[in-house]
Amino acid sequence: DEQKLFMYKIFIKKTELFYGITKTRAIFDKAISELDDYSSRQLCILYADIERKMGEIDRARAILLHGSQTADPKRDQDYWIYFKQFEQSHGNEETFRDMLRVQ
């Protein structure tokens, strides 16, 4: 799956270059559903970061919530650190509590 992740990242970059960032959404969705949990979480962070940069905060939050379904707080600390920082920067008390509840 490491090679698949690598290929998807290349495909996403090329699509962004030639067709624009919004055209990468379908590729991200397909990749996240096809890859193993670890690779899927990596792409969720990348995808959420892109959506955040475009100002799509609710979409980024939904992506992070999706990825959190397979993220063990003890084993996948990097994921939870990113999610926590995201909520501290863009969320409110309610969304932060929701993130903690999922964790």
PyMOL CGO cylinders between C-alpha atoms (Angstrom):
from pymol import cmd
from pymol.cgo import CYLINDER

trace = [
    CYLINDER, 0.00, 0.00, 0.00, 3.01, 2.29, 0.34, 0.3, 1, 1, 1, 1, 1, 1,
    CYLINDER, 3.01, 2.29, 0.34, 3.37, 2.28, -3.45, 0.3, 1, 1, 1, 1, 1, 1,
    CYLINDER, 3.37, 2.28, -3.45, -0.34, 2.92, -3.91, 0.3, 1, 1, 1, 1, 1, 1,
    CYLINDER, -0.34, 2.92, -3.91, -0.13, 5.90, -1.57, 0.3, 1, 1, 1, 1, 1, 1,
    CYLINDER, -0.13, 5.90, -1.57, 2.86, 7.23, -3.49, 0.3, 1, 1, 1, 1, 1, 1,
    CYLINDER, 2.86, 7.23, -3.49, 1.03, 6.86, -6.81, 0.3, 1, 1, 1, 1, 1, 1,
    CYLINDER, 1.03, 6.86, -6.81, -2.10, 8.54, -5.49, 0.3, 1, 1, 1, 1, 1, 1,
    CYLINDER, -2.10, 8.54, -5.49, -0.04, 11.48, -4.24, 0.3, 1, 1, 1, 1, 1, 1,
    CYLINDER, -0.04, 11.48, -4.24, 1.51, 11.88, -7.70, 0.3, 1, 1, 1, 1, 1, 1,
    CYLINDER, 1.51, 11.88, -7.70, -1.91, 11.60, -9.34, 0.3, 1, 1, 1, 1, 1, 1,
    CYLINDER, -1.91, 11.60, -9.34, -3.30, 14.24, -6.97, 0.3, 1, 1, 1, 1, 1, 1,
    CYLINDER, -3.30, 14.24, -6.97, -0.41, 16.64, -7.68, 0.3, 1, 1, 1, 1, 1, 1,
    CYLINDER, -0.41, 16.64, -7.68, -0.71, 16.21, -11.46, 0.3, 1, 1, 1, 1, 1, 1,
    CYLINDER, -0.71, 16.21, -11.46, -4.48, 16.70, -11.33, 0.3, 1, 1, 1, 1, 1, 1,
    CYLINDER, -4.48, 16.70, -11.33, -4.05, 19.83, -9.23, 0.3, 1, 1, 1, 1, 1, 1,
    CYLINDER, -4.05, 19.83, -9.23, -1.47, 21.16, -11.67, 0.3, 1, 1, 1, 1, 1, 1,
    CYLINDER, -1.47, 21.16, -11.67, -3.54, 20.58, -14.82, 0.3, 1, 1, 1, 1, 1, 1,
    CYLINDER, -3.54, 20.58, -14.82, -7.15, 20.87, -13.63, 0.3, 1, 1, 1, 1, 1, 1,
    CYLINDER, -7.15, 20.87, -13.63, -7.12, 22.75, -10.33, 0.3, 1, 1, 1, 1, 1, 1,
    CYLINDER, -7.12, 22.75, -10.33, -7.38, 21.80, -6.70, 0.3, 1, 1, 1, 1, 1, 1,
    CYLINDER, -7.38, 21.80, -6.70, -11.13, 21.17, -6.66, 0.3, 1, 1, 1, 1, 1, 1,
    CYLINDER, -11.13, 21.17, -6.66, -10.76, 18.37, -9.21, 0.3, 1, 1, 1, 1, 1, 1,
    CYLINDER, -10.76, 18.37, -9.21, -8.62, 16.44, -6.71, 0.3, 1, 1, 1, 1, 1, 1,
    CYLINDER, -8.62, 16.44, -6.71, -11.56, 15.81, -4.36, 0.3, 1, 1, 1, 1, 1, 1,
    CYLINDER, -11.56, 15.81, -4.36, -12.80, 12.74, -6.23, 0.3, 1, 1, 1, 1, 1, 1,
    CYLINDER, -12.80, 12.74, -6.23, -9.28, 11.29, -6.24, 0.3, 1, 1, 1, 1, 1, 1,
    CYLINDER, -9.28, 11.29, -6.24, -8.86, 11.87, -2.52, 0.3, 1, 1, 1, 1, 1, 1,
    CYLINDER, -8.86, 11.87, -2.52, -12.23, 10.24, -1.80, 0.3, 1, 1, 1, 1, 1, 1,
    CYLINDER, -12.23, 10.24, -1.80, -11.38, 7.18, -3.89, 0.3, 1, 1, 1, 1, 1, 1,
    CYLINDER, -11.38, 7.18, -3.89, -7.89, 6.84, -2.42, 0.3, 1, 1, 1, 1, 1, 1,
    CYLINDER, -7.89, 6.84, -2.42, -9.11, 7.15, 1.17, 0.3, 1, 1, 1, 1, 1, 1,
    CYLINDER, -9.11, 7.15, 1.17, -11.67, 4.40, 0.59, 0.3, 1, 1, 1, 1, 1, 1,
    CYLINDER, -11.67, 4.40, 0.59, -9.18, 2.07, -1.13, 0.3, 1, 1, 1, 1, 1, 1,
    CYLINDER, -9.18, 2.07, -1.13, -6.01, 2.40, 0.96, 0.3, 1, 1, 1, 1, 1, 1,
    CYLINDER, -6.01, 2.40, 0.96, -5.20, 0.76, 4.26, 0.3, 1, 1, 1, 1, 1, 1,
    CYLINDER, -5.20, 0.76, 4.26, -6.02, 2.63, 7.47, 0.3, 1, 1, 1, 1, 1, 1,
    CYLINDER, -6.02, 2.63, 7.47, -2.54, 4.11, 7.96, 0.3, 1, 1, 1, 1, 1, 1,
    CYLINDER, -2.54, 4.11, 7.96, -2.27, 5.44, 4.39, 0.3, 1, 1, 1, 1, 1, 1,
    CYLINDER, -2.27, 5.44, 4.39, -5.86, 6.63, 4.49, 0.3, 1, 1, 1, 1, 1, 1,
    CYLINDER, -5.86, 6.63, 4.49, -5.18, 8.67, 7.62, 0.3, 1, 1, 1, 1, 1, 1,
    CYLINDER, -5.18, 8.67, 7.62, -2.14, 10.26, 5.98, 0.3, 1, 1, 1, 1, 1, 1,
    CYLINDER, -2.14, 10.26, 5.98, -4.27, 11.31, 3.02, 0.3, 1, 1, 1, 1, 1, 1,
    CYLINDER, -4.27, 11.31, 3.02, -7.03, 12.57, 5.33, 0.3, 1, 1, 1, 1, 1, 1,
    CYLINDER, -7.03, 12.57, 5.33, -4.54, 14.97, 6.90, 0.3, 1, 1, 1, 1, 1, 1,
    CYLINDER, -4.54, 14.97, 6.90, -3.30, 16.11, 3.48, 0.3, 1, 1, 1, 1, 1, 1,
    CYLINDER, -3.30, 16.11, 3.48, -6.85, 16.47, 2.16, 0.3, 1, 1, 1, 1, 1, 1,
    CYLINDER, -6.85, 16.47, 2.16, -8.04, 18.36, 5.26, 0.3, 1, 1, 1, 1, 1, 1,
    CYLINDER, -8.04, 18.36, 5.26, -5.05, 20.68, 5.04, 0.3, 1, 1, 1, 1, 1, 1,
    CYLINDER, -5.05, 20.68, 5.04, -5.85, 21.53, 1.42, 0.3, 1, 1, 1, 1, 1, 1,
    CYLINDER, -5.85, 21.53, 1.42, -9.51, 22.15, 2.26, 0.3, 1, 1, 1, 1, 1, 1,
    CYLINDER, -9.51, 22.15, 2.26, -8.46, 24.32, 5.22, 0.3, 1, 1, 1, 1, 1, 1,
    CYLINDER, -8.46, 24.32, 5.22, -6.25, 26.43, 2.96, 0.3, 1, 1, 1, 1, 1, 1,
    CYLINDER, -6.25, 26.43, 2.96, -9.21, 26.95, 0.63, 0.3, 1, 1, 1, 1, 1, 1,
    CYLINDER, -9.21, 26.95, 0.63, -11.32, 28.11, 3.58, 0.3, 1, 1, 1, 1, 1, 1,
    CYLINDER, -11.32, 28.11, 3.58, -13.46, 24.99, 3.62, 0.3, 1, 1, 1, 1, 1, 1,
    CYLINDER, -13.46, 24.99, 3.62, -13.24, 24.49, 7.39, 0.3, 1, 1, 1, 1, 1, 1,
    CYLINDER, -13.24, 24.49, 7.39, -16.39, 22.36, 7.77, 0.3, 1, 1, 1, 1, 1, 1,
    CYLINDER, -16.39, 22.36, 7.77, -15.29, 20.08, 4.93, 0.3, 1, 1, 1, 1, 1, 1,
    CYLINDER, -15.29, 20.08, 4.93, -11.83, 19.73, 6.49, 0.3, 1, 1, 1, 1, 1, 1,
    CYLINDER, -11.83, 19.73, 6.49, -13.39, 18.89, 9.85, 0.3, 1, 1, 1, 1, 1, 1,
    CYLINDER, -13.39, 18.89, 9.85, -15.59, 16.22, 8.24, 0.3, 1, 1, 1, 1, 1, 1,
    CYLINDER, -15.59, 16.22, 8.24, -12.53, 14.67, 6.59, 0.3, 1, 1, 1, 1, 1, 1,
    CYLINDER, -12.53, 14.67, 6.59, -10.67, 14.60, 9.90, 0.3, 1, 1, 1, 1, 1, 1,
    CYLINDER, -10.67, 14.60, 9.90, -13.68, 13.05, 11.64, 0.3, 1, 1, 1, 1, 1, 1,
    CYLINDER, -13.68, 13.05, 11.64, -13.80, 10.37, 8.94, 0.3, 1, 1, 1, 1, 1, 1,
    CYLINDER, -13.80, 10.37, 8.94, -10.11, 9.57, 9.39, 0.3, 1, 1, 1, 1, 1, 1,
    CYLINDER, -10.11, 9.57, 9.39, -10.47, 9.51, 13.17, 0.3, 1, 1, 1, 1, 1, 1,
    CYLINDER, -10.47, 9.51, 13.17, -12.63, 6.39, 12.92, 0.3, 1, 1, 1, 1, 1, 1,
    CYLINDER, -12.63, 6.39, 12.92, -9.49, 4.32, 12.46, 0.3, 1, 1, 1, 1, 1, 1,
    CYLINDER, -9.49, 4.32, 12.46, -7.08, 6.45, 14.51, 0.3, 1, 1, 1, 1, 1, 1,
    CYLINDER, -7.08, 6.45, 14.51, -6.11, 4.96, 17.86, 0.3, 1, 1, 1, 1, 1, 1,
    CYLINDER, -6.11, 4.96, 17.86, -5.19, 7.81, 20.23, 0.3, 1, 1, 1, 1, 1, 1,
    CYLINDER, -5.19, 7.81, 20.23, -2.30, 5.78, 21.68, 0.3, 1, 1, 1, 1, 1, 1,
    CYLINDER, -2.30, 5.78, 21.68, -0.87, 4.57, 18.41, 0.3, 1, 1, 1, 1, 1, 1,
    CYLINDER, -0.87, 4.57, 18.41, -1.74, 7.42, 16.04, 0.3, 1, 1, 1, 1, 1, 1,
    CYLINDER, -1.74, 7.42, 16.04, -0.70, 10.40, 18.13, 0.3, 1, 1, 1, 1, 1, 1,
    CYLINDER, -0.70, 10.40, 18.13, 0.38, 12.49, 15.13, 0.3, 1, 1, 1, 1, 1, 1,
    CYLINDER, 0.38, 12.49, 15.13, -3.15, 12.31, 13.73, 0.3, 1, 1, 1, 1, 1, 1,
    CYLINDER, -3.15, 12.31, 13.73, -4.68, 13.45, 17.00, 0.3, 1, 1, 1, 1, 1, 1,
    CYLINDER, -4.68, 13.45, 17.00, -2.13, 16.22, 17.46, 0.3, 1, 1, 1, 1, 1, 1,
    CYLINDER, -2.13, 16.22, 17.46, -3.02, 17.56, 14.00, 0.3, 1, 1, 1, 1, 1, 1,
    CYLINDER, -3.02, 17.56, 14.00, -6.74, 17.28, 14.72, 0.3, 1, 1, 1, 1, 1, 1,
    CYLINDER, -6.74, 17.28, 14.72, -6.34, 19.05, 18.08, 0.3, 1, 1, 1, 1, 1, 1,
    CYLINDER, -6.34, 19.05, 18.08, -4.33, 21.88, 16.52, 0.3, 1, 1, 1, 1, 1, 1,
    CYLINDER, -4.33, 21.88, 16.52, -6.94, 22.19, 13.77, 0.3, 1, 1, 1, 1, 1, 1,
    CYLINDER, -6.94, 22.19, 13.77, -9.74, 22.56, 16.31, 0.3, 1, 1, 1, 1, 1, 1,
    CYLINDER, -9.74, 22.56, 16.31, -7.75, 25.02, 18.41, 0.3, 1, 1, 1, 1, 1, 1,
    CYLINDER, -7.75, 25.02, 18.41, -7.20, 27.19, 15.35, 0.3, 1, 1, 1, 1, 1, 1,
    CYLINDER, -7.20, 27.19, 15.35, -10.55, 26.86, 13.59, 0.3, 1, 1, 1, 1, 1, 1,
    CYLINDER, -10.55, 26.86, 13.59, -13.05, 25.42, 15.99, 0.3, 1, 1, 1, 1, 1, 1,
    CYLINDER, -13.05, 25.42, 15.99, -15.03, 26.50, 18.96, 0.3, 1, 1, 1, 1, 1, 1,
    CYLINDER, -15.03, 26.50, 18.96, -15.68, 24.95, 22.33, 0.3, 1, 1, 1, 1, 1, 1,
    CYLINDER, -15.68, 24.95, 22.33, -18.36, 22.64, 20.93, 0.3, 1, 1, 1, 1, 1, 1,
    CYLINDER, -18.36, 22.64, 20.93, -16.29, 21.30, 18.00, 0.3, 1, 1, 1, 1, 1, 1,
    CYLINDER, -16.29, 21.30, 18.00, -13.29, 20.85, 20.30, 0.3, 1, 1, 1, 1, 1, 1,
    CYLINDER, -13.29, 20.85, 20.30, -15.44, 18.81, 22.70, 0.3, 1, 1, 1, 1, 1, 1,
    CYLINDER, -15.44, 18.81, 22.70, -16.73, 16.76, 19.77, 0.3, 1, 1, 1, 1, 1, 1,
    CYLINDER, -16.73, 16.76, 19.77, -13.15, 15.98, 18.75, 0.3, 1, 1, 1, 1, 1, 1,
    CYLINDER, -13.15, 15.98, 18.75, -12.29, 14.92, 22.32, 0.3, 1, 1, 1, 1, 1, 1,
    CYLINDER, -12.29, 14.92, 22.32, -15.40, 12.73, 22.48, 0.3, 1, 1, 1, 1, 1, 1,
    CYLINDER, -15.40, 12.73, 22.48, -14.40, 10.94, 19.28, 0.3, 1, 1, 1, 1, 1, 1,
    CYLINDER, -14.40, 10.94, 19.28, -10.87, 10.51, 20.56, 0.3, 1, 1, 1, 1, 1, 1,
]
cmd.load_cgo(trace, "trace")
